[in-house]
């Protein structure tokens, strides 16, 4: 499981977050704006008191930096859960008193640690033993989103479109584009592109496509231009519940959405998502083809057949090539 820089700094030496704050600027040189901001945050946190809070009293940040449906993130969360179960919570989270509900709190950062502790709190027979170690600080919305951005700044795996949506929230919180540079690790010109794309594509369509981890700036920019056609969004919304769309990865969903935006979705809608391979009255495998690749999967009961087929594939491919030559 990947750990953030903050976790590595604190856990790698077995110390708390306050202990990894540089003692003096002369003792450590901060080479980047992101690391510099992290150092400032750690210095500030070192002056705060760590409290022990009821997990059920902590609400998520009102600003969302990630897509909620993310299988990769779910796997990482289970890894973190196992770590906390074994070793406890090593790094405190940061919260603010809830602005409208007395006795409750809102997260600034540490949502994964809090989510794990909330799950453990629900599962245990002794919920009083599961607590969240947290710094509590009065924060405005703009201050909260800045603090939350520091955690984003040390992450390595925000997708391009997640950065774009996060940039919109930073702007809505009153943070200027120049001030976003150290937060997002992007130049102001690139931030302008993030904002332009995010504002051009309806949120529901972005979330239908998903994180699209392998899809970068050029593809999203071209996709955003399709919404100059006012009917493009409605065409896309008609296909987002179809099996071919739901079963595709980010790149495939982008392709299907682009075709739909241009009014070309019919051929995709009639195309089967996958083909079942049947033998002796049962399904022994499934074949699926997309624009970029083809995959074949086998149920667990057919593991021996899958291994046999793997061994035979070189010979089968050689036979295929000979037949192709004969036809030529």
Secondary structure, 3 states (H helix, E strand, C coil): CCCCHHHHHHHCCCCCHHHHCCCCCCCCCCCCHHHHHHHHHHHHHHCCCEEEEEHHHEECCCCCCCCCCCHHHHHHHHHHHHHHHHHCCCCCEEEEECCCCCCCEEEEECHHHHHHHHHHHHHCCCHHHCEEEEEECCCCHHHHHHHHHHHHHCCCCCCHHHHHHHHHHHHHCCCCHHHHHHHHCCCHHHHHHHHHHHHHCCHHHHHHHCCCCCCCHHHHHHHHHHHHCCCHHHHHHCCCCCHHHHCCCHHHHHHHHHHHHCCCCHHHHHCCCCEEEEECCEEEEEEEECCCCEEEECCHHHHHHHHHHHHHHHHHHHHHHHHHHHHC
